[in-house]
């Protein structure tokens, strides 16, 4: 039996939760927020008004549909 990506992520997240605690997720979330604010200073409030941080382009959007540079 194989797992889907969603099921594997859920299972891994619950395993980490059982080994650590909810405060662990809070700590890593704060570290991620701090890193985002350091990497993109003065941008978070603008992104919040637009609905969140822009997503990275997909590979075919970057190079075109044929994979050319």
Secondary structure, DSSP 4 states (H G I P E B T S, - for coil): ----HHHHHHHHHHHHHHHS-HHHHHHHHHHHHHHHHHHSTT-HHHHHHHTSPPPPPPHHHHHTTTT--
